[in-house]
Amino acid sequence: MGTMPLTPADIRNKKFHTVRLRPGYNEEDVDALLDRIEATLVALEGGPRTGPLLTADEIRNSRFRTTRMSPGYREDEVDDFLDLVVADLAGRGLGQPAAPPPLPPRPGQDGPRPPHPGQGTGYADPRRPGPPPGTPADGPRMAPQDIREKRFATTRLTTGYNEQEVDEFLDRAEYTLEVLLQGRPDRATLSSAEVERVQFATTRARPGYDPAQVDHFLDELAEEFRRYEHP
């Protein structure tokens, strides 16, 4: 397509190869983002506007669930195409997103905490009149920082959970809790049911996270997500 601006048809007709025996991007997640990109381009061309316009930064910070042993889009192909979309939207003046609503303060927290890269500011704002819609009435019990700073004991002589898989899953969980606290459940990439069903590869004769500790924390995490799903 060279330097020609992207069109809605370019997005609608884009196809990616699928993989099965190595990690890939969840097809539904990618397709949902492409639908929003197409809608943005339609609006930019003077067509009907069906929602907020996507920005280059929002696409750059998008995250997809990964697949294992089931079909998924090739990650490099998706990433390369989204780089084109990012450049296109930035060239049209859609570089920076509007500031997201601030997170409510964490209990006992006097000031703002540093942002997590690529996931919004996450600053507490004492001027905010109340929590975002969808926040449990009794307030959050867990903060994204609790997930980010969670540590588990490691095992060597007994079975443990694959550390990389657990860490990647917790990255998604942290992002999900971040957007839930911002009152943006439409951007969540995990549900309580998915937290309850997740399974990790196990390790033997090499370091792995203590399964009992991980399972206990996942129970707490699922319960926290459930409070936003059924306030």
C-alpha positions in Angstrom: 0.0 0.0 0.0 3.1 2.2 0.1 2.4 5.7 1.5 -1.2 5.8 0.4 -3.6 6.4 3.3 -5.4 3.3 4.6 -9.0 2.9 3.7 -11.8 1.0 5.5 -11.5 -1.7 2.9 -7.9 -2.2 3.7 -8.8 -3.1 7.2 -11.9 -5.1 6.4 -10.1 -7.2 3.8 -6.9 -7.8 5.9 -6.1 -11.5 6.4 -3.5 -13.0 8.7 -2.0 -16.4 8.7 -2.9 -18.6 11.7 -0.6 -20.7 13.9 -1.4 -23.7 16.2 1.8 -25.0 17.6 3.2 -21.7 18.9 1.7 -18.7 20.6 -0.6 -16.6 18.5 -2.9 -13.7 19.1 -6.5 -14.4 20.0 -8.5 -14.0 16.7 -11.5 -12.5 18.3 -9.4 -9.8 20.1 -7.6 -8.8 16.9 -10.8 -8.8 14.9 -12.6 -6.6 17.5 -9.7 -4.1 17.3 -9.8 -4.1 13.5 -13.6 -3.4 13.6 -12.9 -0.3 15.7 -10.1 0.8 13.3 -12.4 0.4 10.3 -15.1 2.4 12.1 -12.5 5.2 12.8 -11.4 5.3 9.1 -15.1 5.4 8.0 -15.7 8.4 10.2 -12.5 10.1 9.0 -13.7 9.7 5.4 -17.0 11.5 6.3 -19.1 8.4 7.0 -21.2 7.7 10.1 -19.5 7.8 13.4 -20.4 4.8 15.6 -18.1 5.5 18.6 -15.0 7.3 19.7 -12.2 7.6 17.3 -9.2 5.4 18.0 -5.8 7.0 18.3 -2.4 5.8 17.4 -1.4 5.5 21.1 -4.5 3.4 21.9 -3.6 1.0 19.1 0.0 0.9 20.2 -1.0 0.0 23.7 -3.5 -2.6 22.8 -3.0 -6.1 24.2 -4.3 -9.4 22.9 -4.8 -12.7 24.7 -2.4 -15.4 23.4 -3.4 -18.8 22.2 -1.7 -22.1 22.8 -2.6 -25.3 21.0 -5.5 -23.5 19.3 -5.7 -21.3 16.2 -4.3 -17.8 16.6 -3.1 -15.0 14.3 0.6 -14.8 13.6 1.9 -12.2 16.1 4.5 -10.7 13.8 2.0 -10.2 11.0 -0.5 -8.5 13.3 2.2 -6.3 14.8 3.5 -5.2 11.5 0.1 -4.3 10.2 -0.8 -2.4 13.3 2.5 -0.4 12.9 1.1 0.8 9.5 -2.2 1.7 11.2 -0.4 3.6 14.0 1.6 5.6 11.4 -1.5 6.3 9.3 -3.6 7.6 12.3 -0.7 9.6 13.7 -0.3 11.3 10.2 -4.0 12.3 10.4 -3.5 14.0 13.7 -4.9 11.1 15.9 -1.7 10.6 17.9 -2.6 11.1 21.5 -5.7 9.8 23.3 -7.9 11.9 25.5 -6.9 11.6 29.1 -8.6 8.6 30.7 -10.5 9.2 34.0 -8.2 8.9 37.0 -8.2 5.9 39.2 -9.7 6.2 42.7 -7.1 6.4 45.4 -6.0 3.1 46.9 -6.9 2.8 50.6 -4.1 4.3 52.7 -2.4 5.9 49.8 -1.6 9.6 50.3 -0.3 10.5 46.8 -0.1 9.2 43.3 1.9 6.2 42.4 4.1 5.9 39.2 2.3 4.8 36.1 2.8 1.4 34.6 4.2 1.7 31.1 1.6 1.7 28.4 -1.4 1.4 30.7 -2.4 5.0 31.4 -1.4 7.3 34.2 -3.2 5.5 37.1 -3.0 8.6 39.3 -5.2 9.0 42.3 -7.1 12.3 42.2 -8.6 13.7 45.4 -10.8 16.1 43.5 -12.7 13.3 41.8 -16.3 13.3 43.2 -16.7 9.6 43.1 -15.6 6.3 41.6 -16.2 5.5 37.9 -19.5 3.7 37.0 -19.3 0.0 37.6 -16.9 0.2 40.6 -18.2 -1.9 43.5 -20.1 0.1 46.1 -17.7 -0.9 48.9 -14.7 0.2 46.9 -11.8 -1.8 45.3 -10.1 -4.4 47.5 -7.2 -4.9 45.1 -5.2 -2.4 43.1 -3.2 -3.0 39.9 0.0 -2.5 41.9 -0.9 -5.5 44.1 -0.8 -7.7 41.0 2.4 -6.0 39.7 4.2 -6.5 43.0 3.0 -10.0 43.7 5.7 -12.5 44.4 5.6 -16.3 44.7 7.9 -18.8 46.2 9.7 -21.0 43.6 10.1 -24.8 43.6 12.8 -27.0 42.2 12.4 -30.5 43.5 8.6 -30.5 43.2 6.2 -29.5 40.4 5.8 -25.8 39.8 4.0 -23.5 37.4 5.9 -22.1 34.4 7.0 -18.7 35.5 6.8 -16.9 32.2 3.2 -18.1 31.6 2.1 -16.9 35.1 3.9 -13.6 34.6 2.2 -13.0 31.2 -1.2 -13.8 32.7 -0.7 -11.5 35.6 0.3 -8.7 33.1 -3.1 -9.2 31.5 -4.8 -9.3 34.9 -3.1 -6.0 36.0 -4.3 -4.3 32.8 -7.8 -5.6 33.2 -8.1 -4.3 36.8 -6.6 -1.0 35.7 -9.4 -0.5 33.1 -12.1 -1.7 35.4 -11.0 0.9 38.0 -11.2 3.5 35.2 -14.8 2.5 34.5 -13.9 1.0 31.1 -15.0 -2.6 31.3 -15.2 -2.8 27.5 -11.4 -2.8 27.4 -11.0 -5.7 29.9 -9.2 -8.7 28.4 -10.0 -11.1 31.2 -13.1 -12.2 33.1 -13.5 -13.9 36.5 -14.4 -17.2 34.7 -11.2 -17.0 32.6 -9.1 -16.5 35.8 -10.8 -19.6 37.3 -10.2 -21.7 34.3 -6.6 -20.8 33.4 -4.1 -23.6 33.4 -0.3 -23.2 33.3 2.4 -25.6 32.0 4.2 -27.3 34.9 8.0 -27.5 35.5 10.1 -30.3 36.8 13.7 -30.2 37.9 13.8 -26.5 37.2 12.4 -23.4 39.0 8.7 -22.8 38.9 6.2 -20.9 41.0 4.6 -22.6 43.9 1.2 -23.9 42.6 -0.6 -23.5 45.9 0.4 -19.8 46.2 -0.5 -19.1 42.6 -3.9 -20.8 42.9 -4.7 -19.0 46.1 -3.9 -15.6 44.5 -6.0 -16.5 41.4 -8.9 -17.2 43.7 -8.6 -13.8 45.2 -8.2 -12.2 41.7 -11.3 -14.0 40.3 -13.3 -12.8 43.3 -12.2 -9.2 42.7 -13.2 -9.4 39.0 -16.5 -10.9 40.0 -17.4 -7.8 42.1 -17.2 -5.7 39.0 -19.2 -8.1 36.9 -21.9 -8.4 39.5 -21.9 -5.3 41.5 
